[in-house]
Amino acid sequence: MIAFTSDYGHADEFVGVCKAVMLGLAPDARVVDLGHDVPAHDVRAGALLLVRAVQYLPEDCIVLAVVDPGVGTERRLIGVEVAGGVLLGPDNGLLAPAVAMAGGARRVISLDNAEYHLPAPGPTFAGRDVLSPAAGHLAAGVDLGDLGTPVDPATLVPGLVSLPEVRDDGTIVGEVWWVDRFGNAQLNIDPGELQVAGCSLGSRVEVHVRAAGSGSGSGPAEHIRVARWVTTYAEAKPSELVMLVDSYGLLALCLDRASAADELGLRAGSGVTLVPEGAGGSTGAGGSTGAGGSTGATDDSSVETAVELSRRGDR
């Protein structure tokens, strides 16, 4: 099976042409779309999509991922062999979190053997001319090593995903990792962090929200709401903001049958601070004092920890 994701969208022929190249080389292959609406050039969003999906892919799956703002430059195109299969994509951090989740790289190949490329009039469609042929050849039985030159895994570009910061006053500073099509906003915060702060199902937590890219401190971009910790969307009262553990084991801000992201002005990268009752000067369910919303802290040095977090691992 070939699992394919990209930022190509569906308005142009790009996805269909890539599939045609793959199937032309491996007619019996099955191509499954993981998604092609990754925001254009957003490597982090593509990496998080792969992290969410890779744990559910079958053994010996070939993963083709194309989010490549550096297309045509000197950045490498790589194939990474892991325990469950092979991941193909640009060496720009896109594959790194999924590789870590799969147990690390067993072998890495730079896809530089032109014998396995399509003739190209220009260098700007590597998804069609290099990566799709690589996926097709692998599906047809070609060994990964035949596609190019071995690469030291230690030289690969790391993935950059954010981790939450638990402050001394008990507030938890994080950010939105993902907004799904229903408007649910997944946070980079494990429920265990709130449990350590004394919260449990039914607890109410102050939520301080700032738009992605805005500075710290109070101001027009800040929203302060209270969210109740529930199990299902249907437990929310009309227009009540709730927080639950989503299908990937992380906390998410939600409304029942409405978009929490629209209500709060959230998007991927928006800063979110959770203030459990009694922490950071919180006044409880009705209060609005406490830690001002700030952008989520980022620790770029520990991709594996962030990956484990997305798999419900307690840090």
N, C-alpha and C positions, 0 to 999 in steps of 0.2 A: 504494500500500500504506500502511496505517496500522499503526505499531508502537506497542503500548500497554503501559505498565508502571505499577504503582501499589503502594501499601501496603494495598490493600483486602482482600487475602486472597480466599478462596473460600467462606467460611462464610455470607456474606450475598449479597444479590442485586446488589451494587454493580457488579461487573465486567460481568455480563450486561446490566444496564440501560444502562450506558454504551455497550456494543457495539450494543444495540438502537437507541439514539439515533443513533449514527453511521450505521448501516446504513439507518435510516429516511430519512436525508438523501442517502445515497449507496449505493443498493442493490447496485451492482456493485463496491464497494470490498472489499478483502481486509484483514481485521484480524488481525495476528499478535501474540500475547502474548509480550512479552519476559520477563515475570514479574510476579506480584502478591503475592509473599511478602516484599517489602521490610519490614523491621521497622517497626512503626507509628511514624510521625512521624520516622523516621530519614532526614533529607534527605541526609546524606553517603553513606549506603549506596545510596540511590537514584541519586545522582550518579555513584557508582562503577559501578553497574550500567550506566548509560547510556554511560559511557566505554568499558566493555568491549564493548558491543554496537554502538555507532553506526558503527564502522569497517566493519561487515559488512552494513549496510543498503543497499538498492539506491538508485539515483538517484531523486530526486523523492519520497522517502519522507516521510510525515507522522508525526512522533513525538509521541505523547501521553504525558506523564508526570505522575502525580499522587501527590506526597508533600507534603502541604499542612497542616502543623500550625497555620498561621495562617488557615485557611479562615474566611471571613466577616468578616475584618478589612480594614484598608485596604491590605494588600499587593496588588500588581498581579497580574493574570493576563496572560500575554504570549504572543505568537507571534514566534519568531525565525527569520528566513530565513537559511539558510546555503548553502554551495555545493551540498550534496547534497539539500536539501529544506527542511522547516520543522519546528521543535520548538515544542511547545505545553506550557505548564505554569505554575506559580506562580513569581513572581520572588523566590525565596528561596535562590538558589544551586544549586538542583536541576539546572538546565540548563547552567550556566556551563562546567563542564569539557568536556561534550560539544560545546558551541558552539566552544570553543577548539580541540578536536580536529578539528572540521570546517572549521577555517580562519578562524573568527571570524564575527561577525554582519554580514550585508549589510543587513538591515533588521529593525527591531524594532517591533512594534505592540502597544499595550495593548488587550486584548480587551474594550473598553468600549462597543461598539455593541450596545445592547439588542435591536435588530432581529434579531440573530443568536443570541440567547439563548433558552432555554426559559423559559416562565413558571414562577416558583419560589415556593413557599409560605414559604420561608426561605432564608437565605444559606449553609447549611452543606453543600451538596452541589454545589459548583462543578464537580466532575468531570462530573457529569451535565448541569448546567444551563448551563454556559458552555464548558468545554473540549471535551466530546464534540460539541456542536453545531459548534464551530469546526472540529474535525477533519472532521466530516461535510460541512460546507459547502466546505472546502478540497478535499476529495476529489471533490466534485461540480463543481468548477471555479471557485468564488468566489475572487477575489483576496484575498490576505492583508490588503491595505490597506483593504478594505471592512469588515473586522471591528472596526476601532477607530482609535485615535489613534497617530500615530508617536511613538516614544520614542527618546531619545538612548541608544545602546548603552552609553555610558560611565557611565550612571546605574544600570545593572543591578547587582543584588546579586551579588558574586563567589562562586564556589565555594570551599569551604575543604577542601582535602585535604592530608594530611601528607607531608612529605619526610623522608628519613633524614638523620642527622647522622653524618659520618665524623670521629671524634675524632683528635687528634694521636697517640694511642697505637695507632692502627690499628683500634680497635673501631668497629663500625657500629651505631648506635642507630636502630632503626626501630619499626614497629608492624605489627600484622595489619590488612590492608585488608579481607579478605573470607575467610570460611570457607564452602566449598561443601558440598553435601549429603553428600559422602563424608568430610568432616572434614579435608580438605586446607586448610592455612592459608596464604593468599597474603600475602606481605609487601610493603611498599612499597620494597623494596630490589632494585635492578638487579643482575644477576650481574656486570656490569662492576666494581661496587664491590669484590666479593670478588677478582676477577682482579687489580685494582690492588694488593690486599693480598697477592698471591702465591699465591692459591688456584686450584685447577683441579679438574677431575673426579677424584674419588677422595680429595680433601682432606677432612680432618676439622676441624670448626669447633665451638667451644663455643657453645651456645645458652643465653642467660639470658632467662628468660621471667617477666614479671610480669602479673598480671591487669589488665584494663582498669580505669583509675581508681585503681589503688593507687599509693602513693608510691614513692620511690626507696629504694635500700638493701636489704640482705638481710633476709629475714623469712619468715614462713610462706607468703606468697603467691608466693615466688620458686621457680622450678624451674631447675636447671642440668643440661643434657644435652649430649651430643655428637652432632652430625649429620654424616653422610657425604654428600658431594656426588655424586649419581648422575644418570643420564639418564632412567631409567624407574622406575616404582613397583616393578616386579618384581625390580629389582636389590637391593631391601632384604631383609635377612635377617629372620626372624621377630622381631617386636617392636623392630626396629632403626629408630631415627629417621633419616630421610634428608632431604636438601634437593635440590630439582631446579628447573629452569627450567620454569615452567608454560606453558600454551597461550597466555598473554598476554605472555610474555617476562619475567616477574618471578619471583623466588625464592619457593618455597613449601616449608613444612615438612610432611612426609608420613610415613605408615606404609603398608606394603603391606596392602591389604584391611582396614584398620582406621582409626580416626579419630585423627589426631594432635591435633586440637583437644580431643577428650575426654581423651586421655592427658595433655595438658599444661595443661588448663583454659583453652584459648584461645578468644577470641571477637574480633569486630571491635573494634579499639581497644586490644587487649592490647599492652603494650610488649615488644619483643624486641630483645635485644642480641646481635650476632654477634661472636665473638672469634676471629679467625683464629689459627692457631698462632704463638706468638711475640709476639702483640699483647696489650696490656693486662695483662700478667702471666700469660697463658695458659700452662698446663703441658702443652698438647697434648691428645692423644686421651683420656688418662686423668685429666686434671687437672680441678679444679673451682674454681680460683682465677681472679681476673681481675675484669673490670668487673662490678659488680653490675647486675642488671636494672633498667632505668628506662624510663619511658614514652617513646615515640618523640617526637623533636623535631618541631615543627610550624612550617613557614614558610608562612604564609597569603598571602604577597605574590607568589607565583609559581604560579598555577594552570596556566599553559601548561607549565611545567617538569614539574609532576606529571603532567600529561596525557601529555607526551612520554615520561616514564618508563614509563607504563603501555603505551606503544606500542613498548617495547624501545629507546627512545632513550637513549643514554649522555649523562649530563649533563656 
